Amino acid sequence: MASFALAGCAALPGGGNIPDSNTPITQSEAQIGAEAHPQLLAEFGGAMSGSQAQYVEQVGKTIAVQSGLGNARDSFTVSLVNSPVNNAFAIPGGYIYTTRQLVTLMNNEAELAGVLGHEVAHVALRHSQRRQAAAQRNSLLGAAGAILSSVLLGGNPLGQQLGQAALQGSQMLTLKFSRSQELEADTAGIQYLNSAGYDPRAMATVLASLAAQNALDARLQGRDDARLPEWASTHPDPASRVQTALSQAQGMSGVTNRDTFLSRIDGLTYGDDPKQGIVEGRQFIHPDLRLAFTAPQGFYMVNGTRAVTINGQSGKAQFTLAPYNGNLQTYVNSVFSGLSEQQQIRPSSIQTTTVNGLPAAYGTARVNNGNSQVDVTVFAYEFSNDRAYHFLALTPAGQSGTFNSLFSSVRRISAQEAANVVPRVLDVITVSSGDTVASLSRRMAYPSAQEERFRVLNGLQSGEGVRAGQKVKIVVRGS
């Protein structure tokens, strides 16, 4: 199950003066990174191993050398993480990460080097420390904690809606600061690409693919918010970054190593890993935990490593677990008590029931959320004496029934149903004579939008074709 979409450039407390971009990674920076590294790996499905992870590491270390940081090749830790979210991020101490899903969206080695170079730049330019210092000046989370925000996408909508209203003004100051850092990291990443002999235009093409994927996801999920407006986002819109990156790379050229890259990423898991559960249309099914549920019509789901998020215009919910001592009412109360430090949130009552044979308990509390009120519902299910799961749902006041169909859909699945869950994987093929975009798209392991998915996956514009001998990616069912 999924994470709280942590992601991106993490700003961690370090204290002291911030080193300049030519200073080798300090001992204190390395210690900060080493402490946060296991937590980030856990949040993003763990580090992958094998030849694909080694390849990503090799490219990352090669581009890290271009930063000018002393001993960069040895100082950087480059991880390919097992996450179905398109993301890359960095923390102090030379720790940089990319998700396997973002790698599957790339079309050549120069794009991989560009994304990793962007993350190297965050480390070299000490963006995390500078952002943390600005955050503390703006009282954003104070000195207490790390700011973890997406480098290319994101942020978790649930947590932002509880008890955060007082921070909105100071957040906007910090968000503006963060956007300038993203553009600065793009610029540095383009310089690294150029000095390493890669085609610097790759920074623009990978951002273009990301923007196209954002738009396709939004359309397939029935959303009209393919992106946040730039002024309200922690990171500039990928589509606008494309034009900036293209202009900066004008007149430059270099290698892309397209065929080598595609051969090396062949077979990567695409989308959800069944070990973390998978989303199929409106259904979430977890073969290892032997459970399933169905989102209401008009809602879409995002799966990560610790929770599944269900999003729609009339509410948001998250499915996850917490420690369980065998008492469902205690469990529901503990979830409510952990929601907010700013205000005590308690349900008016806790009801018990049975859902598809599972013991269940639930309660709803009305909460002031800035200028409005929301209903917060916790609905928990016992799967064994020591294991329970719950939904945490947010709806406008009086509309907690929005998720009744979701709450009543939770069920155990059979061994046979679990065995039938098969992952999707990336299959790199060579275009044969007579192949077309239309014929290749029909091999995509999806019931809808096959050609659109194929085009976005391969960075093909509308109307652009394929040629015999060219390598392309398709998504197929694994074994």
Protein Blocks (a to p, Z undefined) as FASTA:
>chain_A
ZZehiahjddddebjadddfklccdfklmmmmmmmmmmmmmmnopaaedjklmmmmmmmm
mmmmmnopghklmmpccdddddfbdcddddehhiacddfklmmmpcbfklmmmmmmmmmm
mmmnommmmmmmmmmmnopoijmbccdddfkggcjfklmmgoplmmmmmmmmmmmmmmmm
mmmmmmmmmmmmmmnopafklmmmmmmmmmmmmmmmmmmnopablbacfklpfbdcfklm
mmmmmmmmgoiacdeklmmmmmmmgoiaehjafknopaehjbccdfklopaddddehiac
dddfkbccdddfkbccdddddddehiaklmmmmmmmmmpmkbccddfbdcdddeehiacd
dddddddehjaccddddddddfbfkbccdddddddehilmmmmmmmmmgccddfklmmmp
ccdddddddddehiafklmmmmpccfbhklmmmmmmnopaehiacdehiacddddddZZ
